[in-house]
Amino acid sequence: MKDKANYFIVDKDVLPEVFIKVVEAKKLLEAGKVKTIQEAAAQVDISRSAFYKYKDAVFPFYDNTRGKTITIALQLEDCSGLLSHVLNLIADAHANILTINQNIPLNGIANVTITIETGSMPGDIGSLMETVEKLDGVQHFKILARE
């Protein structure tokens, strides 16, 4: 009998390169950029056997967040309209904003926690998170929880 699975969230910078390449190959297949596993494996420079070995065990964090509740923490520069811009990006992505908590800015930085529900999002949560993270004025971005 197989033991209950244990899952870890690990920074991609410390993962073996083969795990990252398996995820890249899976993205190529899902996007229709390649038609076969052989093509995907060759394009990311791994063997087919490595792909098959890890394909059911390695996923990007955002792959299974559909319909989930995600809490993010941000440190935002205290500039007019920045939080509104972040909230508009979330709303435009059709994520449901459940809570917003903002502390009074100290030394020009406001700590903000936002909880969103991703069930009605047609797009990828990863794209939304990358867009928010790259905004001018976003000093720090971190996913605190996922349910």
C-alpha positions in Angstrom: 0.0 0.0 0.0 1.3 3.4 -1.0 1.9 5.9 1.8 -0.1 9.1 1.8 1.5 11.7 -0.5 3.5 14.6 1.0 3.7 17.8 -0.9 6.2 20.6 -0.6 6.5 24.1 -2.1 10.1 24.6 -3.1 11.8 27.6 -4.7 12.6 26.7 -8.3 16.2 27.9 -7.8 17.0 24.9 -5.7 15.3 22.3 -7.8 17.2 19.9 -10.0 17.2 21.2 -13.5 15.3 18.2 -14.8 12.2 19.1 -12.8 12.1 22.6 -14.3 12.5 21.1 -17.8 9.7 18.6 -17.3 7.4 21.5 -16.4 8.6 23.4 -19.5 7.9 20.4 -21.6 4.4 20.0 -20.2 3.7 23.7 -20.9 4.8 23.2 -24.5 2.4 20.3 -24.9 -0.5 22.1 -23.2 0.0 25.2 -25.4 0.1 23.0 -28.5 3.5 24.3 -29.5 4.6 20.7 -29.9 2.6 17.6 -30.8 4.4 14.8 -29.1 6.2 14.1 -25.9 9.3 13.3 -27.9 9.2 16.8 -29.5 8.7 18.4 -26.1 11.5 16.5 -24.4 13.9 17.2 -27.3 13.0 20.9 -27.2 13.8 21.3 -23.5 16.8 18.9 -23.8 15.7 16.0 -21.6 15.1 12.3 -22.3 11.6 10.9 -22.8 12.2 8.6 -19.9 13.0 11.6 -17.6 9.8 13.2 -18.7 7.7 10.1 -18.0 9.5 9.5 -14.7 8.5 13.0 -13.3 5.5 14.1 -15.4 2.9 13.1 -12.7 5.0 14.4 -9.8 6.1 17.8 -10.8 3.7 20.8 -11.3 4.1 24.5 -11.2 2.5 26.0 -8.1 -0.3 27.7 -10.1 -1.5 24.6 -11.9 -3.9 23.4 -9.3 -5.1 26.7 -7.9 -8.3 26.9 -10.0 -11.2 27.2 -7.6 -9.0 27.8 -4.7 -8.6 30.6 -2.2 -5.2 32.3 -2.3 -3.9 34.8 0.2 -1.1 37.1 -1.0 1.0 39.6 0.9 2.4 42.7 -0.8 4.6 45.6 0.3 3.5 48.6 -1.7 5.1 52.0 -2.0 2.9 54.7 -0.6 1.8 56.2 -3.9 -1.6 57.3 -5.0 -3.6 54.7 -6.9 -1.2 51.7 -6.6 -3.5 49.5 -4.4 -6.4 50.4 -6.7 -4.3 49.3 -9.7 -3.5 46.0 -8.1 -7.2 45.4 -7.2 -8.3 46.3 -10.7 -5.9 43.8 -12.2 -7.3 41.1 -9.9 -10.9 42.1 -10.8 -10.1 42.2 -14.5 -8.8 38.7 -14.3 -12.2 37.7 -12.8 -10.8 36.6 -9.5 -13.2 37.2 -6.6 -11.6 39.5 -4.0 -12.6 38.1 -0.5 -10.6 40.3 1.8 -8.3 43.3 1.7 -6.2 44.3 4.7 -3.9 47.3 4.6 -1.7 48.7 7.3 -0.9 52.4 7.7 2.2 53.1 5.6 5.5 53.3 7.6 8.6 54.7 6.0 6.7 55.0 2.7 5.7 51.3 2.5 2.3 49.8 3.1 1.8 46.1 4.0 -1.3 44.7 2.2 -2.9 41.3 2.4 -5.4 40.2 -0.2 -7.4 37.0 -0.3 -8.9 36.0 -3.6 -11.0 33.1 -4.9 -9.9 31.8 -8.3 -12.9 29.7 -9.4 -14.3 32.1 -12.0 -10.9 33.0 -13.6 -10.7 32.0 -17.2 -7.0 32.6 -17.3 -3.9 31.4 -15.5 -3.4 32.6 -11.9 0.4 32.6 -12.6 0.1 35.3 -15.2 -1.9 37.5 -12.9 0.6 37.0 -10.1 3.5 37.8 -12.4 1.7 41.0 -13.6 1.1 42.2 -10.1 4.6 41.4 -9.0 6.1 43.4 -11.8 4.1 46.6 -11.2 6.2 49.7 -10.4 5.8 50.3 -6.6 5.4 46.7 -5.6 8.4 46.1 -3.4 7.6 42.6 -2.2 5.2 39.9 -3.2 4.6 36.6 -1.5 1.9 33.9 -1.5 1.0 33.3 2.1 -1.6 30.6 1.8 -3.6 28.5 -0.6 -6.6 26.4 0.3 
